[in-house]
Amino acid sequence: MKNIKILEGLAEIQSVDEQKKLIDAHRPFSKELENKIFQKLKLDWNYNSNAIEGNQLSYGETVAFLNFGLTAKGKPFKDHLDIKGHNEAIGFMLQLIKEDRPLSESDIKDLHKIILVEPYYSTTASPQGIEFQKEIKVGQYKTSPNHVKTVSGDIHYYTNPEEVAFEMNNLLEWYRNAEEQNLHPVVMSALFHHKFTSIHPFDDGNGRLARILSNFILLKHHYPVLVIKNKEKIQYYAALNIADNGIYEDLVKLFAENISLSFNIIQKALNGENINELDDLDKEIELFVKESQINLAPILNFEENKKEVIDYYIVNFLLYLLPKLNKIGELFQEAYIYQSVSRFPLSNYESFVKRYNNENLLFNSSIEIKLPIDFIDHIHDEFNFQLILKIIIKKKTIKYVVEMRSLAYDLLGIGHEKIDSICNKTYTYDDKPDIIYNEVTTIIISYVINYIKNKTKKS
């Protein structure tokens, strides 16, 4: 900590502290002035922190989204969710400051949940350049490496998954020691930011979360919000890279310079000057539209898109699910698919699926998959069960509902019908179909396998 303390002597730190003294002389601010200042800084923060991540829809993604509600890389409304989540995470962070309690790993995981809003899949590439679909989980530390290849072709290594919990515990211990030793808040904020990003504990959202945690430290010590501008991101990343070598001066200076800009805005507000920038209105409109669009899922025109919907969300889904169920069905003496009054052997699933191309079936008709009686090698354990699958198509959503009906026996050996809800998942038309197939099918197959295992255990 001694070597780090030297950073407190930087001219930029001294300048920021002089500004703080001048500002603090005017405290307490009126509620109106305080809100005005914070709203301005929060607008800049929301806008730039998300812009740094470069997650706006490309032209090609926009065309796909507008034509049929499909987005690339399996990120549904990702840019809109980012704005919504980041804004709500700021609110949660302010509540933590209000409660004045030590920052915990649980708080950090909760902030991550809020920032990312919901799990999603992302097309990513391994250091060897192999592309694959990776599930981005919220509020959970990474379970696979997230090293990245830099523009120079080198690999930038972050903490390995199995070491994340240990390193995060060390980081919070470092933070507690820094507080006890009264390390300057700007230095503490900058170093915490670098240490957190070096660990890169989550699959995604690490940059946004690091900037929120940096501001948590600053606001707790009555310094203003730090806003790293999108136009400065090259300088910002360069300072982080230099800090990888234990040289923190550039990063601390960058933090101090941007905090100084925030103090300038506060001073202008105190002087009664206009603190709005020419593009503030554009920023506010853009943030509002992005956040609002999360509730504006594309509306389906049944007549124009009926065939595509049947192909995407029924036919292709069944062609993904039924072959896997058929493999399990081979263990039974008989296994059938029912639709209304029609019955097909499960092994003949292709003939069954073709009906959706040739007949005008209702969108939300039920499909029953029955695997009855006499499991191989366990004939004494006669049982049957029936999967009830409903695919409900609406103007904005597709819903997959799956129930299991089976016979349960009481102590007297009397059978009673038992119904378990297996799956009740709703998707919008921006969700990538193959991700839906995999998720719903995994739920169904896992349940069926576990059901059979439990049912056929020998006592």
Buried (B, 14 or more C-beta within 10 A) or exposed (E): EEEBEEBBEBEBBEBBBEBBEEBEEEEEBEEEBBEBBBEBBBBBBBBBBBBBBEBBBEEEBEEBBEEBBBBBBBBBBBBBBBBBBBBBBBEBBBEBBEEEEEBEBEBBBBBBBBBBBEBBBBEBEEEEEEEEBBBBBBBBBBEEBBEBBEEEEEEBBBBBBEEBEEBBEEBBEBBEEBBEEEBBBBBBBBBBBBBBBBBBBBBBBBBBBBBBBBBBBBBBBEBBBBBBBBEBBEBBBBBBBBBEEEEBBBBBBBBBBBBBBBBEBBBBBBEEEEBBEEEBEEBBEBBEEBBEBBEEBBEBEEEEBBEEBBBBBBBBBBEBBBEBBBEBBEBBEEBBBBBEEEEBBBBEBEEBBEEBEEEEBEBEEBBBBBBBEBBEEBEEEEBBBBBBBBBBBBEBBBBBBBBBBBBEEEEEEEEEEEEEEBBEBEBBBBBBBBBBBBBBBEBBBEBBEEBBEEEBEEE
